C-alpha cells in the first residue's frame, strides 16, 4: 500500500498500474471518505477489493460541504489509525490531500444537482450537496475510477451522485453498499464518537423506529403514509433527548414526496424512510429502504 498526497503523483501511479496490465481491462475502484474510518468504511473497502483490481481510498475532510456553524474544525481525524485499517483491508493506494492540494485557489466552479438536493439533508444543510458533488467530481477526474463505492447510510448522497454521473455521462458506476450497524442496531458513523453514554443509548430509538415501521408496512398494520409518519414520530418521541430534524417517506432513488393520504400498497415504486435526529449536539441520520415487493406484500 502506498500513500500519496499530491495530484500529479496520484495520476501517474494509476496510469502506471493500468499500463502494467498489458492491455488487460483493469478495474479501478474508488472509496471516497472523510477519514476516521470504522467498520462501515471497511465494508466499502472489502466490496471494492472484491470487485476491483486496484483499490484507491481517499481521505479528505472536505471544507466546502460544511456549513458555517458545522463541525469542520472538530471533525474527528486519526490518520495513523486510518492507514492501519486501510492496509488491513488490502487497499492499494491511499490519497490524503490537504485542502490546499484539492482547492489551490478560490473555488469558482461547483456542480449542483437540483431537485434531489432540496429535501432531507439538503433542506437542513443548504449548500452541503454542492460541496459533496464538487469534491466527488474532482476525485473522479483525478482517479478515473471504473467503480465508486458509497454506503447507503447516506442514501440521499448515493441518489444525488447517481444522478450526477448519469447527467454528466461520467464513465463510473456508483456501487451502493449496505448500512453497517453495531450489534445493538446503531448505524456506524464517524460522528458517533460525539455521543455521551446516555445519548448513545437513546439513539438506539432510530433503528428501532425503522424496524417497527418496516414491520408495520409489510404486515399491513399501517396502510397510509400519514399513519406511518405518525408511528415513526411517536416511537422517536419516546426518547427524551431526541430532537427530530426530519422524518420522511419518499420514493427512491427519485426522492419524490408522497401524498400523506396515499395508501402504501398503491405505490408502484421503491420507498425510503429517512430520519435525521439530534441527540445533544450530534445530528444522526439513518434510513431503511422498502422494495416495491415489500410494500405490496399485503392486500
Residue pairs with C-beta under 8 A, 6 or more apart in sequence:
1 83
1 86
1 87
1 91
1 92
1 93
1 94
2 13
2 92
2 93
2 94
3 83
3 94
3 96
4 10
4 13
4 93
4 94
4 95
4 96
5 95
5 96
5 97
5 98
5 101
6 97
6 101
7 97
7 101
7 142
10 93
10 95
10 142
10 143
11 142
13 93
14 28
14 54
14 56
14 93
14 143
14 144
17 26
17 28
17 54
17 92
18 26
18 28
21 53
26 53
26 54
27 51
27 52
27 53
27 54
27 146
27 147
28 52
28 53
28 54
28 56
28 143
28 144
28 145
28 146
28 147
29 48
29 49
29 51
29 52
29 54
29 55
29 56
29 145
29 146
29 147
29 148
29 149
29 175
30 48
30 56
30 57
30 58
30 139
30 140
30 143
30 145
30 147
30 148
30 149
30 172
31 41
31 44
31 45
31 48
31 55
31 56
31 57
31 58
31 91
31 148
31 149
32 58
32 60
32 135
32 136
32 139
32 148
32 150
33 41
33 44
33 57
33 58
33 59
33 60
34 59
34 60
34 61
34 62
34 75
34 190
35 59
35 60
35 61
35 76
35 77
35 78
35 79
35 82
35 190
36 75
36 76
36 77
36 78
36 81
36 82
36 190
36 193
37 59
37 81
37 82
37 85
37 86
37 190
38 180
38 188
38 189
38 190
39 180
39 188
40 151
40 153
40 179
40 180
40 187
40 188
40 189
41 85
41 151
42 85
42 88
42 89
43 151
43 177
43 178
43 180
44 149
44 150
44 151
44 177
45 55
45 57
45 86
45 89
45 90
45 91
45 149
46 89
47 149
47 175
47 177
48 55
48 147
48 149
48 175
49 55
49 89
49 90
49 91
51 147
51 175
52 146
52 147
54 92
54 93
55 90
55 91
55 92
55 93
56 91
56 92
56 93
56 94
56 95
56 143
56 145
57 86
57 91
57 93
57 94
57 95
58 94
58 95
58 96
58 97
58 139
58 143
59 79
59 82
59 94
59 95
59 96
60 95
60 96
60 97
60 102
60 135
61 72
61 75
61 77
62 102
62 131
62 132
62 135
63 72
63 99
63 103
63 131
64 103
64 107
64 110
64 130
64 131
64 134
64 135
65 127
65 128
65 129
65 130
65 131
65 132
65 135
66 72
66 75
66 128
66 131
67 125
67 126
67 127
67 128
70 125
71 191
75 190
76 190
76 191
76 193
79 96
82 94
83 94
86 94
95 139
95 142
95 143
102 135
102 138
107 134
109 134
110 130
110 131
110 133
110 134
111 130
111 133
111 134
111 137
111 164
111 168
112 129
112 130
112 133
113 129
113 133
113 160
113 163
113 164
113 167
115 255
116 122
116 129
116 156
116 159
116 160
116 163
116 254
116 255
117 128
117 129
117 130
117 156
117 160
119 156
119 248
119 250
119 255
119 257
120 156
120 246
120 248
120 250
120 255
120 274
120 276
121 128
121 129
121 156
121 276
121 285
122 128
122 129
122 156
123 246
124 245
124 246
124 276
129 156
129 157
129 160
132 157
132 160
132 161
133 160
133 161
133 164
136 148
136 161
136 164
137 164
137 168
137 170
140 148
140 170
140 172
144 171
145 172
146 171
146 172
146 173
147 172
147 173
147 175
148 161
148 172
148 173
148 174
148 175
149 175
149 177
150 157
150 158
150 161
150 174
150 175
150 176
150 177
151 158
151 176
151 177
151 178
151 179
151 180
152 158
152 176
152 177
152 178
152 179
152 287
152 289
153 179
153 180
153 187
153 188
153 189
153 285
153 286
153 287
154 285
155 176
155 252
155 272
155 274
155 287
155 289
156 255
156 274
158 174
158 176
158 253
159 252
159 253
159 254
159 255
161 174
162 174
162 253
163 253
164 170
165 172
165 173
165 174
179 187
179 188
179 286
179 287
180 187
180 188
181 187
181 188
181 207
182 188
184 204
185 204
185 207
185 208
185 211
186 192
186 200
186 203
186 204
186 206
186 207
187 206
187 207
187 284
187 285
187 286
189 284
189 285
191 282
191 283
191 284
192 200
192 203
192 282
192 284
194 280
194 281
194 282
195 203
195 279
195 280
195 282
196 280
198 241
199 241
199 279
199 280
199 282
200 279
202 239
202 240
202 241
202 242
202 279
203 239
203 242
203 277
203 279
203 284
205 235
205 236
205 238
205 239
205 242
206 236
206 275
206 277
206 284
206 286
207 286
208 235
209 232
209 235
209 236
209 275
210 232
210 273
210 275
210 286
210 287
210 288
211 288
212 231
212 235
213 222
213 228
213 231
213 232
213 235
213 273
213 288
214 273
214 288
214 290
214 294
215 221
216 222
216 228
216 231
217 228
217 264
217 290
217 294
217 295
218 290
218 294
218 295
218 297
218 298
219 298
220 265
220 297
220 298
220 299
222 228
222 231
222 264
223 263
223 264
223 265
224 260
224 261
224 262
224 263
224 264
225 249
225 258
225 259
225 260
225 261
225 262
225 264
226 260
226 261
228 249
228 264
228 273
229 247
229 249
229 260
232 247
232 273
232 275
233 244
233 247
236 242
236 244
236 247
236 275
236 277
239 279
241 279
241 280
242 277
242 278
242 279
243 277
243 278
243 279
244 275
244 276
244 277
245 276
245 277
245 278
245 283
246 274
246 275
246 276
247 273
247 274
247 275
248 257
248 272
248 273
248 274
248 275
249 258
249 271
249 272
249 273
250 256
250 257
250 258
250 271
250 272
250 274
251 258
251 267
251 269
251 270
251 271
251 272
252 269
252 270
252 271
252 272
252 289
253 270
254 269
255 272
258 267
258 271
264 271
264 295
265 295
265 296
265 298
265 299
267 292
267 295
268 292
269 292
270 289
270 290
270 291
270 292
271 289
271 290
271 295
272 287
272 288
272 289
272 290
273 287
273 288
273 290
274 285
274 286
274 287
275 285
275 286
275 287
276 283
276 284
276 285
277 283
277 284
278 284
